[in-house]
């Protein structure tokens, strides 16, 4: 027992009573596959919903961390300000009922150079109060923290980000993050990050951001999360409004997520090489659902389902060095045009520019075009094979610019199109005859064969 800890008399529980009572509270939430055992006799801090418990909680954290012991927080509201998380600090709450309620300060929960920090089963309520963004950019802010673990934490009502990570490694699992004025989770220069099985919603600018200060290997894994209702209140042309936003971070995997109602993209990768977007389900997306853009080399986009978006998949900006992609096995349906936009109306299933294969995709309901290859002179070595395009304005459009490179269009089935199966185009505007027949095909850089138009 920690009978010298500065806790009130109600917290000085016997080892048996504390362990049994708290275990029962945790059991209400059901078993968790990754939950670690709670040692018998771990100290328990009880709340005083009307008092400032900052000093009391800080002292309890420090004392427990020094011993390498977890600190359990009983159900109730703890009103606290800035709390520093120490190395080996482990705070455990009764899921959904142990609430840390922010009363103001420069930071909320913050750690720097602290290994093995763990928060479990807590509610972190920012109360919509401001912090000093020079010191911390999230309700939970970890910098240079290796081996951290955030599990079953409900992070809500924050100015800035919900969880802000810098130069850190660890896991964020089974958490709920909502009502943030910036992003739900922001990671900069990760050293080994897994973000899995979380619910992120109602954020003003992005859901999950994986960024690096300079382009380089990151390797973060964003898997099996539910992300919805992401706005773009910060404005811009795509840096905000995304379910998952990856910038300069190479080797990132975004897989198995359900992403709904984003102002711009479900997944947007900017200057992020060797990016994987695999098996995601995306609906109600205001611009391009899956986007790989600007200076990247390597994108694997496969087995995704996209419905109700302005465009399905775009792999572009060869002018900035964006190249090398495989786009396969995706289902893209129910696209729309943004007629109020003066230029960028979209309504395209898949757009691609350089050194890429587009194969085995099914596209239905693309009012502008099912597939677009190239943009002006920016087309090189694209193969479009074995796709099904139906109910589209044009089935496949390919750049007619004399400086554009080679494109192979073969063995595709195109049904129910209104303005031609395969046509040349100038920056999205169809030109000339339908090229689906050999007789109409121009000589040179295009190879069009074996396609069926019905």
C-alpha positions in Angstrom: 0.0 0.0 0.0 1.0 3.6 -0.6 -0.2 4.9 2.8 2.0 8.0 2.6 0.5 9.2 -0.7 -1.4 12.6 -0.4 -4.8 11.0 -1.0 -7.9 11.7 1.0 -9.1 9.1 3.5 -11.6 7.5 1.1 -8.7 6.4 -1.2 -6.9 4.5 1.5 -8.6 1.3 0.6 -7.4 -2.2 1.6 -5.7 -4.1 -1.2 -8.5 -6.6 -1.5 -11.3 -4.1 -1.6 -9.5 -1.8 -4.1 -8.6 -4.6 -6.5 -12.0 -6.4 -6.3 -14.1 -3.2 -6.7 -12.1 -1.8 -9.5 -12.0 -5.1 -11.3 -15.8 -5.3 -11.2 -16.0 -1.8 -12.7 -13.7 -2.7 -15.5 -15.6 -5.9 -16.2 -18.7 -3.9 -17.1 -16.9 -2.8 -20.3 -16.2 -6.4 -21.3 -12.9 -8.1 -21.8 -10.2 -6.6 -24.0 -7.7 -8.7 -25.8 -4.8 -6.4 -25.1 -5.6 -5.5 -21.5 -2.8 -6.0 -19.1 -3.4 -7.4 -15.6 -3.8 -5.0 -12.8 -1.7 -5.9 -9.8 -3.5 -6.5 -6.5 -3.0 -3.6 -4.1 -2.5 -1.0 -6.8 -3.3 2.5 -5.4 -6.7 4.0 -6.1 -7.4 7.7 -6.3 -11.0 8.8 -5.8 -12.6 11.9 -7.3 -13.9 15.1 -5.7 -16.1 16.5 -8.5 -16.1 20.1 -7.1 -12.4 20.6 -6.1 -9.3 21.2 -8.1 -7.4 17.9 -7.9 -4.4 18.8 -10.1 -1.8 18.7 -7.3 -3.3 15.6 -5.8 -3.4 13.7 -9.1 0.2 14.8 -10.0 1.6 13.6 -6.7 -0.2 10.3 -7.1 1.1 9.8 -10.7 4.7 10.7 -9.6 4.7 8.3 -6.7 3.2 5.4 -8.6 5.5 5.9 -11.6 8.6 5.9 -9.3 7.5 2.5 -8.0 6.6 1.3 -11.5 3.1 0.7 -10.3 -0.2 1.6 -12.0 -2.5 4.3 -10.6 -6.2 3.4 -10.7 -8.8 6.2 -10.9 -12.2 5.4 -9.4 -15.4 6.3 -11.3 -16.3 10.0 -11.1 -15.0 13.4 -12.2 -11.5 14.6 -11.6 -11.2 18.4 -12.2 -7.6 19.0 -13.2 -5.3 21.4 -15.1 -1.9 20.7 -16.5 -0.6 17.2 -15.7 2.9 15.9 -16.5 3.1 12.2 -17.3 6.3 10.6 -16.1 8.2 7.6 -17.5 6.3 4.4 -16.7 3.2 6.3 -15.7 0.2 4.1 -16.1 -3.3 5.5 -15.4 -6.3 3.2 -15.4 -9.9 4.2 -15.3 -13.2 2.4 -15.2 -14.1 2.7 -18.8 -16.4 5.6 -19.6 -16.8 6.7 -16.0 -13.4 7.9 -14.8 -13.4 11.5 -16.2 -10.4 13.9 -16.3 -12.1 17.3 -16.8 -9.9 20.1 -17.9 -10.1 23.3 -15.9 -7.6 25.3 -17.9 -3.9 25.7 -18.2 -1.0 25.8 -20.7 -1.3 22.0 -21.3 -3.6 19.2 -20.3 -1.9 15.7 -20.2 1.6 16.0 -21.6 4.9 14.1 -21.6 8.4 14.5 -23.0 11.1 11.9 -23.1 8.9 9.6 -21.1 9.0 5.9 -22.0 6.2 3.4 -21.4 3.4 5.9 -20.7 0.0 4.2 -20.6 -3.5 5.6 -20.4 -6.4 3.1 -20.2 -10.2 3.4 -19.7 -10.2 7.1 -19.2 -12.4 10.0 -20.4 -10.3 13.1 -21.3 -12.6 16.1 -21.6 -11.1 19.3 -22.8 -14.2 21.3 -22.0 -13.5 23.4 -25.1 -10.9 25.4 -23.2 -7.8 26.8 -24.8 -4.1 25.8 -24.2 -0.8 27.2 -25.2 -0.1 25.8 -28.6 3.6 26.5 -28.2 3.8 23.9 -25.5 1.2 21.3 -26.6 -1.1 20.9 -29.6 -3.4 18.3 -28.2 -5.4 17.3 -25.1 -2.9 14.4 -24.8 0.5 15.6 -26.1 3.4 13.2 -26.2 6.9 14.2 -27.5 9.8 11.8 -27.8 7.9 9.1 -25.9 8.7 5.5 -26.9 6.5 2.6 -26.1 3.4 4.6 -25.2 0.0 3.0 -25.0 -3.4 4.7 -25.3 -6.3 2.2 -25.0 -10.0 2.6 -24.4 -9.6 6.4 -23.9 -12.4 8.8 -24.8 -10.9 12.1 -25.9 -13.4 14.8 -26.5 -14.2 18.6 -26.7 -10.7 20.0 -27.4 -9.3 23.1 -29.0 -6.4 22.0 -31.2 -6.0 18.2 -31.6 -7.3 15.4 -29.5 -4.0 13.4 -29.4 -0.8 15.0 -30.6 2.3 12.9 -31.0 5.8 14.0 -32.0 8.8 11.8 -32.5 7.1 9.0 -30.7 6.4 5.3 -30.9 3.5 3.3 -29.6 -0.2 2.4 -30.0 -3.5 4.1 -30.0 -6.2 1.4 -29.9 -9.9 1.2 -29.1 -10.2 4.9 -28.4 -12.9 7.4 -29.2 -11.9 10.9 -30.4 -14.5 13.5 -31.1 -15.3 17.2 -31.3 -11.9 18.6 -32.0 -11.2 22.0 -33.5 -8.2 20.6 -35.5 -7.6 16.9 -36.0 -8.6 13.9 -34.0 -5.0 12.5 -34.0 -1.9 14.3 -35.3 1.4 12.5 -35.5 4.7 14.2 -36.6 7.8 12.2 -37.3 6.6 8.9 -35.8 9.1 6.3 -34.8 6.8 3.3 -35.0 3.0 4.0 -34.7 -0.1 1.9 -34.8 -3.5 3.5 -34.8 -6.2 0.8 -34.8 -9.8 0.1 -33.9 -10.6 3.7 -33.0 -13.6 5.9 -33.6 -12.8 9.5 -34.8 -15.7 11.9 -35.5 -16.8 15.5 -35.7 -13.4 17.1 -36.2 -13.0 20.5 -37.8 -10.1 19.8 -40.2 -8.8 16.2 -40.3 -9.5 12.9 -38.7 -6.0 11.2 -38.5 -2.9 13.1 -39.7 0.4 11.2 -40.3 3.0 13.9 -41.2 6.8 14.3 -41.3 8.8 17.5 -41.1 10.9 16.2 -44.0 10.1 13.4 -46.5 11.3 10.0 -45.1 10.3 6.6 -44.0 7.5 6.6 -41.4 5.9 3.2 -41.5 2.8 4.1 -39.5 -0.1 1.7 -39.6 -3.7 3.1 -39.6 -6.0 0.1 -39.5 -9.7 -0.7 -38.9 -10.8 2.7 -37.6 -14.2 4.3 -38.0 -13.8 7.9 -39.2 -16.8 10.2 -39.9 -18.0 13.8 -40.2 -14.7 15.5 -40.9 -15.0 19.2 -42.0 -12.5 21.6 -43.6 -13.1 24.7 -41.5 -9.4 25.7 -41.9 -10.0 26.1 -45.6 -7.5 25.4 -48.3 -7.6 23.1 -51.3 -7.2 19.7 -49.7 -4.9 20.0 -46.7 -8.0 20.0 -44.5 -11.2 17.9 -44.7 -9.7 14.4 -44.9 -10.4 11.3 -43.0 -6.7 10.2 -43.1 -4.1 12.8 -44.2 -0.6 11.5 -45.0 2.1 14.1 -45.8 5.8 13.4 -46.6 5.5 10.1 -44.6 6.7 7.1 -46.6 5.7 3.5 -46.1 2.4 4.2 -44.5 -0.4 1.6 -44.6 -4.0 2.7 -44.4 -6.2 -0.4 -44.4 -9.6 -1.7 -43.4 -11.0 1.6 -42.3 -14.6 2.8 -42.7 -14.5 6.5 -43.6 -17.8 8.5 -44.1 -18.7 12.1 -44.7 -15.4 14.0 -45.3 -15.3 17.4 -46.9 -12.4 16.5 -49.2 -10.9 13.0 -49.2 -11.3 9.8 -47.3 -7.5 9.2 -47.6 -5.2 11.9 -49.0 -1.5 11.1 -49.4 0.7 14.1 -50.4 4.4 13.5 -51.3 4.1 10.1 -49.5 5.9 7.3 -51.3 5.2 3.5 -51.0 1.8 4.3 -49.7 -0.8 1.5 -49.3 -4.6 2.1 -49.3 -6.1 -1.3 -49.0 -9.6 -2.6 -48.2 -11.1 0.7 -47.0 -14.9 1.5 -47.3 -15.5 5.2 -48.2 -18.8 7.0 -48.5 -20.1 10.6 -48.8 -16.8 12.2 -49.8 -16.8 15.8 -51.1 -13.8 15.6 -53.5 -11.5 12.6 -54.4 -12.1 9.6 -52.1 -8.5 8.1 -52.4 -5.8 10.6 -53.5 -2.1 10.1 -54.1 -0.6 13.4 -55.3 2.5 15.5 -55.8 6.0 14.2 -55.3 5.5 10.5 -54.5 6.9 7.3 -55.9 4.8 4.2 -55.4 1.2 3.8 -54.4 -0.8 0.6 -54.0 -4.5 1.2 -54.0 -6.5 -2.0 -54.0 -9.7 -3.7 -52.8 -11.4 -0.5 -51.7 -15.1 0.3 -51.9 -16.0 3.9 -52.8 -19.6 5.3 -53.0 -21.0 8.8 -53.3 -17.9 10.9 -54.0 -17.0 13.6 -56.5 -14.3 11.3 -57.8 -13.2 7.8 -56.8 -9.4 7.5 -57.1 -6.8 10.0 -58.4 -3.1 9.3 -58.8 -1.7 12.6 -60.2 0.9 15.4 -60.4 3.4 13.7 -62.7 4.5 17.4 -63.2 5.7 17.3 -59.6 7.2 13.8 -59.8 4.1 11.8 -58.8 4.4 8.3 -60.4 4.4 4.6 -60.0 1.1 3.0 -58.9 -1.1 -0.1 -59.0 -4.8 0.5 -58.9 -6.6 -2.8 -58.8 -9.7 -4.6 -57.6 -11.6 -1.5 -56.4 -15.4 -0.9 -56.6 -16.2 2.7 -57.4 -19.9 3.7 -57.7 -22.4 6.5 -57.5 -20.1 9.5 -58.3 -21.4 13.0 -58.8 -20.3 16.3 -60.4 -19.9 19.5 -58.5 -21.7 21.7 -60.9 -21.3 24.8 -58.7 -17.5 24.6 -59.1 -16.3 26.8 -61.9 -13.7 24.4 -63.2 -13.1 21.3 -61.0 -16.4 19.5 -61.4 -15.0 15.9 -61.2 -17.4 13.0 -61.6 -14.6 10.6 -62.6 -14.0 7.1 -61.4 -10.2 6.7 -61.7 -7.6 9.3 -62.9 -4.0 8.3 -63.4 -0.9 9.8 -65.1 2.4 8.0 -65.0 4.0 4.6 -64.7 0.9 2.9 -63.5 -1.4 -0.1 -63.9 -5.2 0.2 -63.7 -6.7 -3.3 -63.7 -9.6 -5.3 -62.5 -11.7 -2.4 -61.2 -15.5 -2.0 -61.4 -16.8 1.5 -62.0 -20.5 2.3 -62.1 -22.1 5.7 -62.3 -19.3 8.1 -63.3 -21.1 11.1 -65.0 -17.9 12.5 -66.5 -15.8 9.5 -67.3 -15.0 6.1 -65.9 -11.2 6.3 -66.3 -9.0 9.2 -67.3 -5.4 8.6 -68.4 -3.1 11.6 -68.4 -3.6 15.4 -68.3 -2.1 17.4 -71.1 1.5 16.3 -71.6 1.5 14.5 -68.3 1.0 10.9 -69.4 3.6 8.1 -69.4 3.5 4.3 -69.5 0.0 3.6 -68.3 -1.8 0.2 -68.8 -5.6 0.1 -68.4 -6.7 -3.5 -68.6 -9.5 -5.8 -67.6 -11.8 -3.1 -66.1 -15.6 -2.9 -66.2 -17.0 0.6 -66.7 -20.7 1.0 -66.9 -23.2 3.9 -66.8 -20.6 6.7 -67.5 -20.4 9.8 -69.6 -17.4 8.4 -71.4 -15.9 5.1 -70.6 -12.2 5.9 -70.9 -10.5 9.2 -71.8 -6.9 9.4 -72.8 -4.8 12.6 -73.3 -4.4 13.7 -77.0 -1.5 16.0 -76.2 1.3 15.4 -78.8 3.9 15.4 -75.9 2.0 12.7 -73.9 3.5 9.3 -73.5 2.3 5.7 -74.1 -0.9 4.2 -73.0 -2.2 0.6 -73.4 -6.0 0.1 -73.2 -7.0 -3.5 -73.5 -9.6 -6.1 -72.6 -12.0 -3.7 -70.9 -15.7 -3.9 -70.9 -17.6 -0.7 -71.3 -21.4 -0.6 -71.0 -24.1 2.1 -71.0 -21.9 5.1 -71.8 -23.4 8.2 -73.3 -20.5 10.0 -75.1 -18.3 7.2 -76.3 -16.5 4.2 -75.0 -12.8 5.3 -75.5 -12.0 8.8 -76.7 -9.0 11.2 -76.9 -9.4 14.3 -74.8 -7.7 17.6 -74.0 -7.7 18.3 -70.3 -11.0 16.4 -69.8 -12.7 17.6 -72.9 -13.5 14.7 -75.3 -12.1 15.0 -78.9 -12.6 13.1 -82.1 -14.2 9.7 -82.8 -14.7 6.7 -80.5 -11.5 4.8 -80.5 -12.9 1.5 -79.4 -12.6 0.1 -83.0 -9.2 -0.6 -84.6 -10.2 1.5 -87.6 -10.6 4.7 -85.5 -7.4 4.2 -83.5 -4.6 6.8 -84.2 -1.2 5.4 -84.8 1.8 5.7 -82.5 1.8 5.9 -78.7 -1.7 4.4 -78.1 -2.5 0.6 -78.2 -6.2 -0.1 -78.0 -7.3 -3.6 -78.5 -9.8 -6.3 -77.3 -12.2 -3.9 -75.6 -15.9 -4.6 -75.7 -18.4 -1.8 -75.8 -22.1 -2.6 -75.3 
